[in-house]
């Protein structure tokens, strides 16, 4: 582990045994695509988009790696250009073999701590489709751990998504979590 990886790992508390957190690299794009595909709950983006994400948004995303260095989970996000104090979490996915161990929460806590250390972070946003109980729990428990409120509103209703005859998309509900405490007050 390099010194930079050790510094990054120190930001993530209570990682499950045998896993470590790292910044994604372009070489991880295919693995992130596979994890997203295998989740069967995420909107699967093109494999190309995961490669770009690992290149262009590595600073606001994380991967969890197993002992061999293989990605087993990820959180992708970006800082909103119109709201530079807001981290939008795009996708959270954990390989089936590693679910139920608190990995998603540890990655989310660590990612927000890292972003907050690099710039002012006042809120986290994400969108969740109705009925995605795991994501609802992840983000409401994140808000509770950080003493932040949660506002919900429909960001995109079902009719705004293009759909073919056998494709329908549920609405995307925006979860706005904040204000987050200043890093020195945690």
C-alpha positions as CSV (number, residue, x, y, z in Angstrom):
1,X,0.0,0.0,0.0
2,X,1.4,3.4,-1.0
3,X,1.4,6.3,1.5
4,X,-1.4,8.0,-0.5
5,X,-3.5,4.8,-0.2
6,X,-2.7,4.6,3.6
7,X,-3.9,8.2,4.0
8,X,-7.1,7.5,2.0
9,X,-7.7,4.3,4.0
10,X,-7.3,6.2,7.3
11,X,-10.3,8.3,6.3
12,X,-12.6,5.2,6.2
13,X,-13.6,3.9,9.6
14,X,-14.8,0.4,10.4
15,X,-14.0,-1.2,7.1
16,X,-15.0,-4.9,6.9
17,X,-12.1,-7.3,7.4
18,X,-9.9,-7.8,4.4
19,X,-11.2,-4.9,2.4
20,X,-9.5,-1.6,1.7
21,X,-10.7,1.7,0.1
22,X,-9.0,3.3,-2.8
23,X,-9.6,5.9,-5.5
24,X,-10.9,4.3,-8.7
25,X,-8.6,4.0,-11.7
26,X,-9.5,3.6,-15.4
27,X,-8.6,-0.1,-15.1
28,X,-11.4,-0.5,-12.6
29,X,-14.1,0.7,-15.1
30,X,-15.0,-2.8,-16.3
31,X,-15.3,-4.1,-12.8
32,X,-17.6,-1.2,-11.8
33,X,-19.8,-1.9,-14.8
34,X,-20.0,-5.6,-13.8
35,X,-20.9,-4.8,-10.2
36,X,-23.6,-2.3,-11.3
37,X,-24.9,-4.9,-13.8
38,X,-25.0,-7.7,-11.2
39,X,-26.8,-5.5,-8.7
40,X,-30.0,-5.8,-10.8
41,X,-31.2,-2.6,-9.1
42,X,-29.1,0.2,-10.6
43,X,-29.6,1.8,-14.0
44,X,-26.8,0.2,-16.0
45,X,-24.8,2.9,-17.8
46,X,-22.6,2.0,-20.8
47,X,-19.2,0.4,-20.0
48,X,-17.7,3.5,-21.6
49,X,-19.3,5.7,-19.0
50,X,-17.7,3.7,-16.1
51,X,-14.3,4.1,-17.7
52,X,-14.8,7.9,-18.0
53,X,-16.1,8.0,-14.4
54,X,-13.0,6.4,-13.1
55,X,-10.9,8.8,-15.1
56,X,-12.8,12.1,-14.6
57,X,-14.5,11.7,-11.2
58,X,-12.0,9.6,-9.3
59,X,-11.6,12.4,-6.7
60,X,-15.3,12.2,-5.8
61,X,-15.7,8.4,-6.1
62,X,-14.3,5.4,-4.2
63,X,-13.8,1.7,-4.7
64,X,-13.5,-1.1,-2.1
65,X,-10.9,-3.7,-3.0
66,X,-10.4,-7.2,-1.7
67,X,-7.1,-8.7,-0.8
68,X,-6.1,-9.2,-4.4
69,X,-6.9,-5.6,-5.3
70,X,-10.1,-6.4,-7.2
71,X,-13.0,-3.9,-6.8
72,X,-15.9,-5.4,-4.9
73,X,-17.9,-2.2,-4.3
74,X,-18.0,1.4,-5.4
75,X,-19.6,4.8,-4.8
76,X,-19.5,7.3,-7.7
77,X,-20.3,10.9,-7.2
78,X,-19.5,14.4,-8.3
79,X,-19.6,18.0,-7.0
80,X,-22.5,19.9,-8.6
81,X,-21.1,22.8,-10.7
82,X,-24.1,25.0,-9.7
83,X,-23.8,24.1,-6.0
84,X,-20.1,23.6,-5.3
85,X,-20.9,22.6,-1.7
86,X,-23.0,19.7,-2.7
87,X,-21.8,16.2,-3.5
88,X,-24.2,14.3,-5.6
89,X,-23.9,10.5,-5.1
90,X,-24.6,8.9,-8.4
91,X,-24.4,5.2,-7.7
92,X,-23.6,2.9,-4.8
93,X,-23.1,-0.8,-5.5
94,X,-21.7,-3.7,-3.5
95,X,-20.9,-7.1,-4.9
96,X,-23.4,-9.7,-3.6
97,X,-20.6,-11.6,-1.7
98,X,-19.8,-8.5,0.4
99,X,-23.3,-7.2,1.2
100,X,-24.6,-6.9,4.7
101,X,-21.3,-5.9,6.3
102,X,-21.7,-2.1,6.4
103,X,-19.4,-1.5,3.4
104,X,-21.7,0.9,1.6
105,X,-22.0,3.1,4.8
106,X,-18.3,3.0,5.4
107,X,-17.6,4.1,1.8
108,X,-20.1,6.9,1.9
109,X,-18.8,8.2,5.2
110,X,-15.3,8.1,4.0
111,X,-16.0,9.7,0.7
112,X,-17.8,12.6,2.2
113,X,-15.0,13.0,4.8
114,X,-12.5,13.1,2.0
115,X,-14.4,15.6,-0.1
116,X,-15.1,17.8,3.0
117,X,-11.4,17.8,3.8
118,X,-10.6,19.1,0.3
119,X,-13.4,21.7,-0.1
120,X,-16.5,23.1,1.7
121,X,-19.2,20.4,1.8
122,X,-22.6,21.5,3.0
123,X,-24.8,18.8,1.7
124,X,-25.1,15.4,-0.1
125,X,-27.7,14.7,-2.7
126,X,-28.8,11.4,-4.3
127,X,-31.8,10.1,-6.1
128,X,-33.6,7.0,-5.1
129,X,-36.5,5.2,-6.9
130,X,-39.5,4.5,-4.6
131,X,-39.3,1.0,-3.1
132,X,-35.5,0.9,-3.0
133,X,-35.4,0.2,0.7
134,X,-31.7,-0.5,0.9
135,X,-30.8,2.9,-0.5
136,X,-33.4,4.7,1.5
137,X,-31.9,3.1,4.7
138,X,-28.3,3.9,3.6
139,X,-29.0,7.6,3.1
140,X,-31.3,8.2,6.0
141,X,-28.9,6.5,8.4
142,X,-26.1,8.6,6.9
143,X,-28.1,11.7,7.7
144,X,-28.7,10.5,11.2
145,X,-25.0,9.7,11.8
146,X,-24.1,13.2,10.7
147,X,-26.9,15.0,12.5
148,X,-28.3,16.3,9.2
149,X,-31.8,16.7,8.0
150,X,-33.3,14.9,4.9
151,X,-35.5,16.7,2.4
152,X,-37.3,14.6,-0.3
153,X,-38.9,15.7,-3.5
154,X,-39.5,14.1,-6.9
155,X,-36.7,15.3,-9.1
156,X,-37.7,13.5,-12.3
157,X,-41.1,12.0,-12.6
158,X,-41.7,8.8,-14.6
159,X,-43.0,10.6,-17.6
160,X,-39.8,12.5,-18.1
161,X,-37.8,9.3,-19.0
162,X,-37.8,8.0,-22.5
163,X,-39.3,4.6,-22.6
164,X,-40.0,1.9,-25.2
165,X,-43.1,-0.4,-25.1
166,X,-41.5,-2.7,-22.5
167,X,-39.5,-0.1,-20.6
168,X,-40.8,2.1,-17.9
169,X,-38.8,4.1,-15.4
170,X,-39.9,4.8,-11.9
171,X,-39.6,8.4,-10.7
172,X,-36.4,9.5,-9.1
173,X,-36.8,11.1,-5.7
174,X,-34.1,13.6,-4.7
175,X,-32.8,13.2,-1.2
176,X,-31.1,16.4,0.0
177,X,-29.1,15.7,3.2
178,X,-27.8,18.7,5.1
179,X,-26.6,20.9,6.4
180,X,-23.6,18.8,7.2
181,X,-21.5,19.7,10.2
182,X,-18.1,21.4,9.6
183,X,-15.4,18.7,9.5
184,X,-13.8,20.1,12.7
185,X,-17.0,19.8,14.6
186,X,-17.5,16.1,14.0
